[in-house]
Amino acid sequence: MIIELHLLQSFPVSNLNRDDVGQPKTVTFGGHLRGRISSQSLKRAARLLFQDYGLTATETGVRTKRLVSSTAELLTKRRGGEEAEAAAIAQAGLRALGFGVDDKKQLTQYLLFVGSTAAELLADYCEKDWDRLASDAAARAKAAAKTTKASNGERQAEEKQAKAKPDKQTLAEAARILDASRVVDVAMFGRMIADNKDFNVDAASQVAHAISTHAVVNEYDYYTAVDDLKPHDESGADMIGTVDFNAACYYRYANLHLDKLTENLRGDTDLVGRATSAWLNAFIDAVPGGKQNSMAALNPPETLLVVVRDRGAWNLANAFLRPIQDTDLMDGSTRALLGHFERLRRFYGNDDLRGVVAASVTADLDGLAAHEVAQTRSDLVARVLAAATKD
């Protein structure tokens, strides 16, 4: 079963998701330049809200390269001693589990998506094998001192050779530390670990890049600032600069495959139910944080269409292949979205659809049956969750 969420959300002056030169991201779609917000930005904004909608801290994850420092802090509190020693043990522990670590920065080689208890579990592992890991850390430090003068190529070759190949028992420890069977955001958005594909998790949720329903042209704000303590007889600005922005009505799409979510969460029906509710509510509220302190583009979605289906999935972005040109962009975008959905529904039929629920703050929902229109957000969410749990 699949829940599909289609949102129309209009932002005034904003730069919610910047590219490498600081401009709002864009894409050419239907032959016209559109505003764009990346799926990664939207997923992060949503998962940071999961604990606001019924999930606990232990049921959500963290994406980090800093397992060494967080584990070292725990080990220092538990055992006392120097934090540098604890950090060396934590690094040795991660290497023993098969992960590369940057010695100088004390960071893993890439971001790990893990449960919030991963540092505690790694600390447990390090304490249990403290003597062996301490010996490994000392041997590595001694070897590093000998290779200080080696060429960069030699050091890289030795580093690659030094990466541990865990035995069966150690892999079991790694699996326990990286277990994601109760980590909702890992179960939803997936995880790829290059060092061991056995720890990969296939995502249960797919999220599209948001695109503007109309053509956009990025603009810039030229600003100046004055030193408050400047003498009154001096004039002129003390800082000048520019900030890029645009203003756009975006179409957002995301879906959640409930069967895959159930599989990833090992069949825990209570957790699946709470996770589904958190996903739906968080994605409705998700707004990226880019430049919000200077632009405050804190606008909720105005048109919401949610579809619950047995199989198949429809991204409705093609409703906007021809850019909306109406003076009222939200009304025009809503009519285009619903019209495209109805045409697809007429052509492909309703056999796979379990429920359709829509709501809009400002636009008319012409074309939908009366029983498919919700009057409030809470009504919409309740009806969607009821359709998703209906046998």
Secondary structure, 3 states (H helix, E strand, C coil): CEEEEEEEEEEEEECCCECCCCCECEEEECCEEEEEECHHHHHHHHHCCHHHHCCCHHHCEEEECCHHHHHHHHHHHHHCCCHHHHHHHHHHHHHHCCCCEECCCCEECCCEEEECCHHHHHHHHHHHCHHHHHHHHHHHHHHHHHCCCCCHHHHHHHHHHHCCCCCHHHHHHHHHHCCCCCCHHHHHHCECCCCCHHHCECCCEEECCEEECCCCCCEEEEEEECCCCCCCCCCCCCEEEEEEEEEEEEEEEEEEEHHHHHHHCCCCHHHHHHHHHHHHHHHHHCCCCCCHHHHCCCCCCCEEEEEEECCCCCCCHHHHCCCCCCCCHHHHHHHHHHHHHHHHHHHHCCCCEEEEEEEECCCCCCCCCHHHECCCHHHHHHHHHHHHHCC
